[in-house]
Amino acid sequence: MRVVNPKKQITVGILGLGVVGSGMVRVLTENAADIARKVGLPVVIKRVAVRDLSKSRDVEIDPALLTDRPEDVIDDPEIDILCELIGGVEPAHGYVLRAIQSGKNIVTANKEMMAKAGHDLLHEAEDRKLDFNFEGSVGGGIPIIQPLKQALAANHFTEVMGIVNGTTNYILSKMTAEDADFGDVLAEAQAHGYAEPDPTNDIEGYDAQYKTAILSSIAFTSRVLPESIYVEGITKISRRDIAVARDLGYVVKIVGIGQDLGEALQVRVHPVLLPKGHPLASVNDVYNAIYLKGSAVGDVMFYGRGAGSLPTGSAVVGDIMEIARNIVHGATGHIGCTCYDQKPTLSIDRLRTKYYIRLIAHDRPKVLASLASVFGDFNVSIESVVQRALPGGDAEIVWITHQTLEANLRSALDVIQRLHIVSGIENWIRVEE
Ligand SMILES: NC(=O)c1ccc[n+]([C@@H]2O[C@H](COP(=O)([O-])OP(=O)(O)OC[C@H]3O[C@@H](n4cnc5c(N)ncnc54)[C@H](OP(=O)(O)O)[C@@H]3O)[C@@H](O)[C@H]2O)c1
């Protein structure tokens, strides 16, 4: 039976017309006829709030739609769906809350707001039977949030691992492909617009931290706040680490990892050595991928463009269309917040994994044995060790450990770095099999 709705159109108000805002406007206007057919009614933009009305825009838009007063969008009673594309926590959070309280459905791509305050916002929307979608907040154009909440909802997930930041994946891929230094590749990425003028959020892992918080919260149905996630960026990774890892059969990536250990979760963002055959090892350049282990489905991986104007615009418009269909059919599809548990998150000291350690020591008899003995004192057992003589009487020694407790490894390294036979610990990186 076809539903007849007295509405003539579904009305959208937008906050923000930057990279994502202009992409979603382009997708919505260029595919308008197709979208109207799929939804059942035309989806029309009513008002767009920006900060600076004099700025030129990357998309054609009727200037009469623009306003620099967000309240013109938030308080317009004709707007069915408010699309927040400003970014950051405030004022975006306050605007979204007010829009929910005035009865609007919400679409956002704001990872920081969702990671820090998503729980309360989702409850506010649920209490009023409003829809609230945020697919664009993780993985840009890759569908992951709706699949986790719907198509894969029958699974219990024990692990989620993702390459969720395109900038750092681009930098590490380039360093690997061209045997280049971090600083040079970062400068090139900034020149091409793949990295921000201030790249801190990406290279220090904070962007991945927000996305990993959202992914883990949904996958493990337990709220994970960003501050409970251990974060380490890529600034310590050198071309030498990448070359040594390659010789050992590994690729260096930065990943967000969440694990459900039963009574507690372990959630972290840091560089890792992945075996070359790992599904995430061949995800290169600005591409993202999210890999999950489900109790029924087994291993699944989602792959695609994790950012950018049109890919993220695609996710935002998909969210709008889902809500628009619900409005047309007089329904709500809102699943609400799915964090039913409050599992604690373990500190990084409690992690058990394998480690790569690269250090420089004097190239003399008994040095290797002395270092191995310190590892042994802290219960760190060694899987392999490779020594290479350097000019000037030193040697580079690369160790791969068996699975070990991170607290023990840190204690061993603390002792080793103070030995007079050691010139320096160049780097140590976790290894994921
Ligand atoms: N960029 C991506 O590829 C990407 C991918 C996934 C998710 N996201 C998320 O999407 C959101 C938007 O990111 P973006 O890259 O599109 O940001 P952006 O390019 O900086 O655009 C932000 C927009 O918000 C407007 N704005 C800022 N403060 C405002 C205020 N107080 N009132 C009204 N408008 C205001 C700005 O207006 P003016 O233009 O006048 O300055 C601008 O149009 C963020 O949450 C981001 O994390 C981005």
The ligand as an SDF file (V2000), in Angstrom:
LIG
                    3D

 48 52  0  0  0  0  0  0  0  0999 V2000
   36.1880   17.6720    5.8440 N   0  0  0  0  0  0  0  0  0  0  0  0
   35.9310   16.3660    5.8040 C   0  0  0  0  0  0  0  0  0  0  0  0
   36.3760   15.6570    4.8900 O   0  0  0  0  0  0  0  0  0  0  0  0
   35.0680   15.7450    6.8660 C   0  0  0  0  0  0  0  0  0  0  0  0
   34.8070   14.3650    6.7940 C   0  0  0  0  0  0  0  0  0  0  0  0
   33.9680   13.7790    7.7550 C   0  0  0  0  0  0  0  0  0  0  0  0
   33.4230   14.5790    8.7540 C   0  0  0  0  0  0  0  0  0  0  0  0
   33.7170   15.9170    8.8040 N   0  0  0  0  0  0  0  0  0  0  0  0
   33.0940   16.6930    9.8710 C   0  0  0  0  0  0  0  0  0  0  0  0
   32.1280   17.5720    9.2750 O   0  0  0  0  0  0  0  0  0  0  0  0
   32.0350   18.7910   10.0170 C   0  0  0  0  0  0  0  0  0  0  0  0
   32.2900   19.9730    9.0750 C   0  0  0  0  0  0  0  0  0  0  0  0
   33.6260   19.8640    8.5820 O   0  0  0  0  0  0  0  0  0  0  0  0
   34.1320   20.7310    7.3430 P   0  0  0  0  0  0  0  0  0  0  0  0
   35.4150   20.1280    6.9120 O   0  0  0  0  0  0  0  0  0  0  0  0
   33.0360   20.9170    6.3480 O   0  0  0  0  0  0  0  0  0  0  0  0
   34.4200   22.1170    8.0890 O   0  0  0  0  0  0  0  0  0  0  0  0
   34.6720   23.5370    7.4120 P   0  0  0  0  0  0  0  0  0  0  0  0
   35.0830   23.3760    5.9930 O   0  0  0  0  0  0  0  0  0  0  0  0
   35.5510   24.3020    8.3360 O   0  0  0  0  0  0  0  0  0  0  0  0
   33.2200   24.2260    7.4130 O   0  0  0  0  0  0  0  0  0  0  0  0
   32.5920   24.6640    8.5760 C   0  0  0  0  0  0  0  0  0  0  0  0
   31.4030   25.5190    8.1870 C   0  0  0  0  0  0  0  0  0  0  0  0
   30.7200   25.9290    9.3620 O   0  0  0  0  0  0  0  0  0  0  0  0
   30.4800   27.3310    9.3250 C   0  0  0  0  0  0  0  0  0  0  0  0
   30.4750   27.8230   10.6910 N   0  0  0  0  0  0  0  0  0  0  0  0
   31.4830   27.7670   11.6040 C   0  0  0  0  0  0  0  0  0  0  0  0
   31.0740   28.2910   12.7710 N   0  0  0  0  0  0  0  0  0  0  0  0
   29.7940   28.6730   12.5930 C   0  0  0  0  0  0  0  0  0  0  0  0
   28.8260   29.2870   13.4050 C   0  0  0  0  0  0  0  0  0  0  0  0
   29.0870   29.6130   14.6760 N   0  0  0  0  0  0  0  0  0  0  0  0
   27.6010   29.5520   12.8790 N   0  0  0  0  0  0  0  0  0  0  0  0
   27.3110   29.2140   11.6060 C   0  0  0  0  0  0  0  0  0  0  0  0
   28.1820   28.6390   10.7760 N   0  0  0  0  0  0  0  0  0  0  0  0
   29.4130   28.3820   11.2650 C   0  0  0  0  0  0  0  0  0  0  0  0
   31.5980   27.9090    8.5080 C   0  0  0  0  0  0  0  0  0  0  0  0
   31.1560   29.1460    7.9640 O   0  0  0  0  0  0  0  0  0  0  0  0
   32.0820   30.0330    6.9670 P   0  0  0  0  0  0  0  0  0  0  0  0
   32.2090   29.1820    5.7280 O   0  0  0  0  0  0  0  0  0  0  0  0
   31.3080   31.2580    6.7290 O   0  0  0  0  0  0  0  0  0  0  0  0
   33.3870   30.2190    7.6870 O   0  0  0  0  0  0  0  0  0  0  0  0
   31.7810   26.8060    7.4520 C   0  0  0  0  0  0  0  0  0  0  0  0
   30.8910   27.0090    6.3830 O   0  0  0  0  0  0  0  0  0  0  0  0
   33.0540   18.6460   11.1440 C   0  0  0  0  0  0  0  0  0  0  0  0
   32.4040   18.1640   12.2900 O   0  0  0  0  0  0  0  0  0  0  0  0
   34.0310   17.6160   10.6320 C   0  0  0  0  0  0  0  0  0  0  0  0
   34.6610   16.9000   11.6750 O   0  0  0  0  0  0  0  0  0  0  0  0
   34.5190   16.5010    7.8890 C   0  0  0  0  0  0  0  0  0  0  0  0
  1  2  1  0
  2  3  2  0
  2  4  1  0
  4  5  1  0
  4 48  2  0
  5  6  2  0
  6  7  1  0
  7  8  2  0
  8  9  1  0
  8 48  1  0
  9 10  1  0
  9 46  1  0
 10 11  1  0
 11 12  1  0
 11 44  1  0
 12 13  1  0
 13 14  1  0
 14 15  2  0
 14 16  1  0
 14 17  1  0
 17 18  1  0
 18 19  2  0
 18 20  1  0
 18 21  1  0
 21 22  1  0
 22 23  1  0
 23 24  1  0
 23 42  1  0
 24 25  1  0
 25 26  1  0
 25 36  1  0
 26 27  1  0
 26 35  1  0
 27 28  2  0
 28 29  1  0
 29 30  1  0
 29 35  2  0
 30 31  1  0
 30 32  2  0
 32 33  1  0
 33 34  2  0
 34 35  1  0
 36 37  1  0
 36 42  1  0
 37 38  1  0
 38 39  2  0
 38 40  1  0
 38 41  1  0
 42 43  1  0
 44 45  1  0
 44 46  1  0
 46 47  1  0
M  CHG  2   8   1  16  -1
M  END
$$$$
